[in-house]
């Protein structure tokens, strides 16, 4: 018979052995994998929505970002006739069709995109499982300060994904599909190359937008302070420009467009670090 205890579940989990903690972690991972698999299967079945509407969206002339830029171009042309052409920033029109040279390329691409879609959709649940695993090891004040971490982590990830999809992806797709070293060299973009560009941008921006959450926990552990963040502010600005140059087309407008939210996130991280340090000092006083 197993020994019965009157300890709360959190206290019992703290007193578990290393192997018991591994067993708990295993079940957290299994549940997360099941949710990812179910979401991936749903994305695989909904091929028309995932590919026809979402993945192929930045390559369509009627994509919302292209339509908005064309409308802005027309409005600016009406305000400044003769100075700005009606199609000055109207991009995304007449993009070349994608091709597939591998016999199994479309099927493997379908599977890969379904898995990535499953990861994106399941992200809030994955973070909830991570939080359930970490929560018993936290003290009461730490639990109180970390309240809502799953919601804000998921929200920031969603904002990053949407920013990458609606802003960076159309700019990148338009640039690379229209760029030519010589008019006599046509572009025949492959399906796998296009999918890789879109998915890598979306996942990268989703992860980058988690910066405030990362700074929050690093500040809680004392590894990051507001003074340290302010000291390296200029370095962070340069890094944001370099990062935006990597994940965007090599033009100044796109790089500035991407670097602005990165700079804003960094400033928000400084504010969060200040708040964490202030609460930590107040708790030490009392």
HELIX and SHEET records of a PDB file:
HELIX    1   1 UNK A    9  UNK A   14  1                                   6    
HELIX    2   2 UNK A   18  UNK A   45  1                                  28    
HELIX    3   3 UNK A   47  UNK A   47  1                                   1    
HELIX    4   4 UNK A   48  UNK A   55  3                                   8    
HELIX    5   5 UNK A   57  UNK A   59  5                                   3    
HELIX    6   6 UNK A   64  UNK A   79  1                                  16    
HELIX    7   7 UNK A  105  UNK A  135  1                                  31    
HELIX    8   8 UNK A  140  UNK A  145  1                                   6    
HELIX    9   9 UNK A  149  UNK A  163  1                                  15    
HELIX   10  10 UNK A  164  UNK A  169  3                                   6    
HELIX   11  11 UNK A  170  UNK A  178  1                                   9    
HELIX   12  12 UNK A  191  UNK A  208  1                                  18    
HELIX   13  13 UNK A  211  UNK A  221  1                                  11    
HELIX   14  14 UNK A  226  UNK A  231  1                                   6    
HELIX   15  15 UNK A  233  UNK A  247  1                                  15    
HELIX   16  16 UNK A  252  UNK A  285  1                                  34    
END                                                                             
